[in-house]
Amino acid sequence: MRPDPERGAKRASKVASVRLCRSAALSLTLLLPGSGRAQEPAAPSAAETPPVPASELRFRHELFRDARVTAYRVDLPPGSATRLHRHDRDLLLVFLDEGRVVGGIVGGMPLTEVLSPGDVRYHRAGFTHSNRNTDTRLLRTVVLEFAEPQGDELPEPEGQPVHSCNPGTAAACVDEEPLLCTRGFCVHDVQLAPSAVRTQPQSRGQLLVAVNDAALEVAPEGSGAAPEPLRLAAGEVAPVKGTRWRNAGEETAHLVLVIFR
């Protein structure tokens, strides 16, 4: 696998976007009951609208749970808004769609964020906010809520963008770029073209979030063991242990990979 300078420039732009939105402290959690009417999240007042814990909000669907993380799926219809709520755990957001969100933190000004599929945001515990989907499209988000504090986001993600193709072809390629790291985990954006193979060393633990539908074959590298199928629909979350991944589907598989440190 070799570094790709062009993807490095794209990564710099994407990482800058992550930092800008981190400073805005936007996040997306759960739907407002009766969300046909949107709520304006501009500078909400905790005194006027007491916040509820994120864990008490309705309409969130649990996807996955282990000792490290609980994953939820949230679908926010156009024009709908979240209730004013409080996050008591560190969390990572993975956005599945293009969209536009206006978010407001208690005591702050509303901020608008334009999103793309595969965008990620990391937030520390202890903030209260609300937000609204101002786009005309459904916005789907996967929320990873960590059981233990993960620390602040590091100034730079570790590693460089990599572009790697199967021997003898320029089409079956893997593009991977680090997006962010904390002391507890790193996040990579991974895209595998059809038939592309990705290899990696073993790690302490990994979690995949499928940005689109993906059909993978996963096996330990060099073991001779038969690969096991791993099929994920967009928005599904699954642990993955194999060191050799192959895209067995007909479309590029777009994945967000969480690597625990």
Secondary structure per residue as TSV (DSSP state, phi and psi in degrees):
chain	resnum	aa	ss	phi	psi
A	1	M	-	360.0	140.5
A	2	R	E	-129.0	149.2
A	3	P	E	-63.4	147.5
A	4	D	-	-117.9	109.1
A	5	P	H	-60.1	-38.1
A	6	E	H	-63.8	-43.3
A	7	R	H	-68.2	-27.6
A	8	G	H	-62.1	-41.0
A	9	A	H	-66.0	-41.3
A	10	K	H	-64.0	-40.1
A	11	R	H	-62.1	-40.3
A	12	A	H	-59.1	-41.7
A	13	S	H	-65.8	-42.6
A	14	K	H	-68.1	-41.3
A	15	V	H	-64.9	-38.3
A	16	A	H	-61.1	-39.0
A	17	S	H	-63.9	-41.5
A	18	V	H	-58.9	-43.7
A	19	R	H	-67.8	-40.7
A	20	L	H	-59.7	-44.1
A	21	C	H	-75.0	-27.7
A	22	R	H	-64.4	-42.7
A	23	S	H	-65.2	-29.1
A	24	A	H	-72.7	-18.4
A	25	A	T	56.4	42.1
A	26	L	-	-84.5	146.4
A	27	S	-	-154.5	168.5
A	28	L	-	-129.2	128.7
A	29	T	-	-126.8	-96.6
A	30	L	-	-119.0	157.9
A	31	L	-	-75.6	145.8
A	32	L	-	-73.7	126.2
A	33	P	S	-55.7	137.5
A	34	G	S	63.9	52.1
A	35	S	T	-81.3	19.2
A	36	G	T	-65.1	-27.0
A	37	R	S	-106.9	136.0
A	38	A	-	-87.1	146.2
A	39	Q	-	-103.7	135.7
A	40	E	-	-79.6	121.4
A	41	P	-	-89.9	15.3
A	42	A	S	-64.2	119.3
A	43	A	S	39.5	61.9
A	44	P	-	-63.7	153.0
A	45	S	-	-109.7	119.9
A	46	A	T	-64.4	-28.2
A	47	A	T	-69.4	-37.2
A	48	E	T	-81.6	-36.6
A	49	T	S	-129.2	93.6
A	50	P	-	-58.3	129.9
A	51	P	-	-73.4	154.0
A	52	V	E	-110.5	152.2
A	53	P	E	-62.9	145.6
A	54	A	G	-57.8	-31.1
A	55	S	G	-67.6	-18.4
A	56	E	G	-96.5	-5.5
A	57	L	-	-73.3	145.7
A	58	R	S	-84.7	170.5
A	59	F	S	72.6	16.7
A	60	R	-	-102.3	141.5
A	61	H	E	-113.2	118.5
A	62	E	E	-74.9	133.2
A	63	L	E	-103.9	-37.3
A	64	F	E	-161.0	147.8
A	65	R	E	-149.8	134.5
A	66	D	-	-144.4	-165.9
A	67	A	S	-68.9	-22.2
A	68	R	S	-94.3	-37.9
A	69	V	E	-150.9	150.4
A	70	T	E	-118.8	130.7
A	71	A	E	-107.5	137.3
A	72	Y	E	-126.0	152.3
A	73	R	E	-111.8	135.8
A	74	V	E	-130.0	128.6
A	75	D	E	-115.4	115.8
A	76	L	E	-108.6	109.3
A	77	P	-	-66.8	161.8
A	78	P	T	-57.3	134.5
A	79	G	T	79.7	-4.3
A	80	S	-	-92.3	162.3
A	81	A	B	-136.2	159.1
A	82	T	-	-87.1	156.9
A	83	R	-	-71.2	160.3
A	84	L	-	-67.0	123.0
A	85	H	E	-146.9	164.3
A	86	R	E	-117.8	138.3
A	87	H	E	-104.1	122.8
A	88	D	-	-103.8	2.3
A	89	R	S	-134.6	153.7
A	90	D	-	-61.9	147.1
A	91	L	E	-147.4	154.1
A	92	L	E	-120.9	131.9
A	93	L	E	-107.1	136.0
A	94	V	E	-122.9	115.6
A	95	F	E	-91.1	136.2
A	96	L	-	-100.1	-11.8
A	97	D	S	-134.4	162.4
A	98	E	-	-70.3	148.5
A	99	G	E	176.6	-179.6
A	100	R	E	-137.8	129.2
A	101	V	E	-127.3	136.2
A	102	V	E	-106.2	123.7
A	103	G	E	-120.7	148.1
A	104	G	E	-136.8	130.3
A	105	I	E	-100.2	145.2
A	106	V	T	-53.6	125.6
A	107	G	T	86.3	0.5
A	108	G	S	-120.1	178.2
A	109	M	-	-90.1	151.3
A	110	P	-	-66.8	144.6
A	111	L	E	-131.6	139.6
A	112	T	E	-104.4	136.4
A	113	E	E	-129.3	131.9
A	114	V	E	-98.3	128.2
A	115	L	E	-114.2	153.5
A	116	S	-	-128.4	155.9
A	117	P	T	-57.6	131.6
A	118	G	T	91.1	-3.7
A	119	D	-	-63.3	144.0
A	120	V	E	-128.7	151.9
A	121	R	E	-140.3	138.8
A	122	Y	E	-116.8	136.7
A	123	H	E	-136.7	139.9
A	124	R	-	-77.8	158.0
A	125	A	S	-66.0	158.5
A	126	G	-	99.0	22.1
A	127	F	E	-120.0	152.6
A	128	T	E	-119.4	133.1
A	129	H	E	-161.5	175.4
A	130	S	E	-144.1	162.8
A	131	N	E	-155.0	169.9
A	132	R	E	-142.3	137.8
A	133	N	E	-83.2	106.2
A	134	T	-	-95.1	5.9
A	135	D	S	-86.4	174.7
A	136	T	S	-96.4	4.8
A	137	R	S	-120.0	154.4
A	138	L	-	-60.7	139.4
A	139	L	E	-116.6	116.0
A	140	R	E	-103.0	136.3
A	141	T	E	-139.1	141.1
A	142	V	E	-103.7	128.5
A	143	V	E	-110.4	120.8
A	144	L	E	-103.3	116.7
A	145	E	E	-107.0	119.0
A	146	F	E	-86.5	139.7
A	147	A	S	-70.4	-32.1
A	148	E	S	-122.8	154.2
A	149	P	-	-58.2	139.0
A	150	Q	-	-107.1	-2.7
A	151	G	-	83.0	173.9
A	152	D	-	-72.6	156.3
A	153	E	-	-66.2	134.4
A	154	L	-	-71.9	154.0
A	155	P	S	-57.8	-35.3
A	156	E	S	-134.4	140.3
A	157	P	-	-68.9	151.5
A	158	E	S	-84.9	140.3
A	159	G	S	95.0	174.4
A	160	Q	-	-124.4	156.4
A	161	P	-	-59.1	144.2
A	162	V	E	-131.3	137.4
A	163	H	E	-123.4	121.7
A	164	S	E	-138.8	133.2
A	165	C	E	-118.1	151.6
A	166	N	-	-59.1	148.2
A	167	P	T	-55.3	132.8
A	168	G	T	82.9	8.0
A	169	T	-	-144.2	148.2
A	170	A	S	-109.0	9.1
A	171	A	S	-107.1	-40.0
A	172	A	S	-85.8	83.8
A	173	C	E	-125.3	157.6
A	174	V	E	-115.8	130.9
A	175	D	E	-118.3	125.7
A	176	E	E	-136.9	134.3
A	177	E	E	-139.6	133.6
A	178	P	E	-69.4	137.2
A	179	L	E	-107.1	-45.4
A	180	L	E	-161.4	159.8
A	181	C	E	-140.3	149.6
A	182	T	-	-122.3	-175.5
A	183	R	S	-69.5	-16.7
A	184	G	S	-99.7	-24.8
A	185	F	E	-162.6	164.5
A	186	C	E	-124.9	157.1
A	187	V	E	-124.2	129.2
A	188	H	E	-119.4	143.7
A	189	D	E	-93.2	124.5
A	190	V	E	-125.8	128.8
A	191	Q	E	-129.1	122.2
A	192	L	E	-113.7	120.3
A	193	A	-	-69.1	162.6
A	194	P	T	-53.3	133.0
A	195	S	T	73.6	-4.1
A	196	A	-	-66.7	146.0
A	197	V	E	-117.0	131.1
A	198	R	E	-115.8	129.8
A	199	T	E	-117.3	154.0
A	200	Q	-	-156.7	158.3
A	201	P	-	-74.6	165.6
A	202	Q	-	-65.0	151.3
A	203	S	-	-134.0	174.0
A	204	R	S	-71.4	-18.3
A	205	G	-	166.2	141.9
A	206	Q	E	-139.3	149.6
A	207	L	E	-134.3	131.1
A	208	L	E	-102.8	137.3
A	209	V	E	-117.2	121.0
A	210	A	E	-83.1	119.5
A	211	V	S	-79.1	-34.7
A	212	N	S	-131.4	177.9
A	213	D	-	-62.4	136.2
A	214	A	E	-137.9	138.9
A	215	A	E	-123.6	103.4
A	216	L	E	-110.1	157.7
A	217	E	E	-117.7	126.1
A	218	V	E	-122.9	133.3
A	219	A	E	-153.5	155.3
A	220	P	-	-66.8	130.7
A	221	E	T	-63.6	129.4
A	222	G	T	73.3	8.2
A	223	S	S	-86.8	-19.8
A	224	G	-	80.5	-2.5
A	225	A	-	-72.4	146.9
A	226	A	-	-66.4	137.3
A	227	P	-	-66.8	148.8
A	228	E	E	-104.4	137.1
A	229	P	E	-71.6	141.9
A	230	L	E	-134.4	103.7
A	231	R	E	-107.5	126.5
A	232	L	E	-127.3	131.2
A	233	A	-	-82.5	157.8
A	234	A	T	-53.3	128.9
A	235	G	T	92.7	-7.7
A	236	E	-	-79.5	154.8
A	237	V	E	-127.1	137.1
A	238	A	E	-154.3	142.9
A	239	P	E	-72.4	150.6
A	240	V	-	-139.8	132.8
A	241	K	-	-117.2	-19.6
A	242	G	-	-65.3	151.1
A	243	T	S	-98.4	-3.2
A	244	R	E	-130.7	118.6
A	245	W	E	-114.4	139.0
A	246	R	E	-129.5	134.8
A	247	N	E	-81.1	107.3
A	248	A	-	-90.9	2.6
A	249	G	S	-90.0	179.8
A	250	E	S	-98.6	-5.3
A	251	E	S	-122.9	158.2
A	252	T	-	-60.0	130.8
A	253	A	E	-90.3	122.2
A	254	H	E	-107.1	119.1
A	255	L	E	-130.6	148.2
A	256	V	E	-108.9	123.6
A	257	L	E	-108.2	121.7
A	258	V	E	-100.8	119.7
A	259	I	E	-110.4	113.4
A	260	F	E	-79.1	140.7
A	261	R	-	-96.9	360.0
